[in-house]
């Protein structure tokens, strides 16, 4: 967690973030009060410092206790522990951090501030909460629809921070280009190991990284290298360099990243014992409980490679053998004697047990001493026994015994184990010190994988929801963007609310062609607020480089996106709801340029109608003069009678339709003005008593009868819904003949690789024969070739498999296989790997045109693979299909 310092400058509020673990700091100036509160709301800071510049009182309308302005910021800070400081807002804050953490004066902090040039303004608190970028009760959460439900942790935090602080336009373009490539990837993708950069730095700095952390670091480095070696993923890796630079403040060359990752991975692999290496088995003995050796040796065996601790390893093994011999000589004859003794109830008892609390192997028994010493077997060993004692020399109990020989062997074993443990710890600490010189590479690589995982997850969810990539319109580069008085337009076709799942067909789509400011009217429940939220979310997602909930979209490079919805009063600050609304709108106007998107819902609803209407009209004139894009929605119909001076404002309405004598909303955006509020219908729907509704209608008619007569006969235009039909496209490699891959099994060191090749060849032979027969009967000249894709143990299916039919084979660790078909390969792989011992299962899959064909090929493989010597776990599934071992050629569609 960072140390946060807040100050005031001539250009606005400034926030400084200092990360002690990373030894970095960043500064952001020129923020509005709402923007800085939004940052505080999403930042879990270790300590908060407030600069004395915040105490300046210039307006007197807001209170900082007895001084200053900024009631919203004061309300946020007063709920936290904070400390005042003076001097230079950056340098003196760094001194405070050094004092707080007890750092030497020589310690330096690296500036990782990202330039705000050509970068949109951060979201204000109101905008962030009203679209759910900051989770808020009653508001649909944008984060929950951007990523799959199983995505959590660091990737979610990256997406959230990107939404709250939209990137520069070049970075947004790079993110979008990356996402487009990810959407079309056909190979399997890595698991993307996510490691916290701060935790990584802290562990290496304090030399506390254990072998598990080193294995995770190696996974990070290896996944970077695997992406580099893959032709599809290599381009994605290159595009991720700039977003990672912005996220870390580290500028690293691509070739340098690859070479340094190779070196660090080799060094860790040379030292650390990795998964699958079995040259350090726990000691065992037929006379000593296995738990004893497991507890004593598991803390250091399997941590580093055996060759680095060969001497210590050998000493422990010798000591374990000596202990086993001592126990065999001193305890085993007694055990044999007891077992040979036949006695009624109350006879002798004894066994060799592991005393876990004392880390010892002792004899536990009673009534085993002979009543007459006759020199029989075991008597000599019984005479050697003595009561067992703990580390302080206290007797453990009446039934625990040991011998001098066993105690000496235990001591030697523990000493050898302690020596080995110290050696392993020394090697791990040495590796930590060695990797500190590559800390920048490790931080960069770990952050790159976090971003990669976040973007792949977003693309997968976007494809599942049938979202699209918008065109990002540069202000001076895109010729097809219309221009009106210097403001560039935005066009979104088939826009749907982001919280609706379009794939389920539950959304109403709207087309928004915005070249200027809209003045929007519509009934209660007509969709005005939903439209504003939807436009705000789509524009924000677009300028961040993400997919948007629409059929198509053209989104310009906004320098700020501001959404104002309802306002509440602020008793702590002494402000009414109308005061809060005016304060927020003042901030919006102050930050608006012709490249801004401004969305204001139900303007001036918190005051007297006549004056509120005039204030609203004046605000509309001001925004019109600036030339920004946006929407101002209102129920103040008197605004249309005001002599407004506007050039770029157009009237829009939410449509209604008359059905069975009742007015109902269509939730469609149309041209014109809608004066119908549906207020009475809404009140009745929410349970207001009928008597109150009838009286209200009577009062309304008594006052506004003349106005109603003048408007009689006018009806809003009726808009029909738009629908979209999606289709899946399947691509097959064209080939006239089938070439069966050949391989030399001797070259494949891993038995699973041999199994993979054998299964892949079998799949191609079995399925290709039937597909060739199908295509010949359909007289298709180009035959489609079955192309199997491997999903390795630490890999996942690409987003391109979402929503398409595929047949897959799971290669289990026990060398058995499972055949299945699915339209959700990622979910199926995740389900299989969630089962016990299946975490490292691999998969082969190929795409087919349609679920019917997938089911037939699945059954074909289930019935024929066992004939070729493969062990299937789901053979019975093949008997549940009515088409058995053959495919009905006539029933299959042609895929050209």
Secondary structure, 3 states (H helix, E strand, C coil): CCEEEEEEECCEEEEEEEECCCCEEEEEEEECHHHHHHHHHCCCCCEEEEEHHHHCCCCCCCCECCECCCHHHHHHHHCCCEEEECCCCCHHHHHHHHHHHCCCCCCCCEECCCCCCCECCCCCHHHHHHCCCCCCCCCCCHHHHHCCCCCCCHHHHHHHHHHHCCCEHHHHHHHHHHHHHHHHCCCCEECCCCCCHHHHHHHHHCCCCCHHHHHHHHHHHHHHHHHHHCHHHHHHHHHHHHHHHHHHCCCCCHHHHHHHHHHHHHHHHHHECCCCCCCCCCCCCCCCCHHHHHHHHCCCCCCECHHHHHHHHHHHHHHHHHHHHHHHHHHHHHHHHHHHCCCCCCCCEEEEEEEHHHCEEEEEEECCCCCCCCCCCCHHHHHHCEECECCCCCECCCCEEECHHHHHHHHHHHHHHHHHHHHHHHHHHHHHHHHHHHHHHHHHHHHHHHHHHHHHHHHHHHHHCCCEECEEECCCCCCCCCEECCEECEEEEEECCCCCCHHHCCCCCEEEEECCEEEEECCCCCCHHHHHHHHHHHHHHHHHCCEECCCEEEEECCCEEEEECCCCCEHHHCECHHHHHHHHHHHHHHHCCCCEEEEECCCCCCCCHHHHHHHHHHHHHHHHHHCCEEEEECCCHHHHHCCCCCCCEEEEEEEEEEECCEEEEEEEEEECCCCCCCHHHHHHHCCCCHHHHHHHHHHHHHHHHHHHHHCCCCCCCCCCCCCCCCCCCCCCEEECCCCCCCCCHHHCCCHHHHHHHHHHHHHHHHHHHHHHHHHHHCCCCCEEECCCEEECCCEECCHHHCCCCEEEEEECCCCCEEEEEECCHHHHHHHHHCCCCCCCCEEEEEECCCHHHHHHHHHHHHHHHHHHCCCECCHHHHHHCCCCCCCCHHHCCCCC
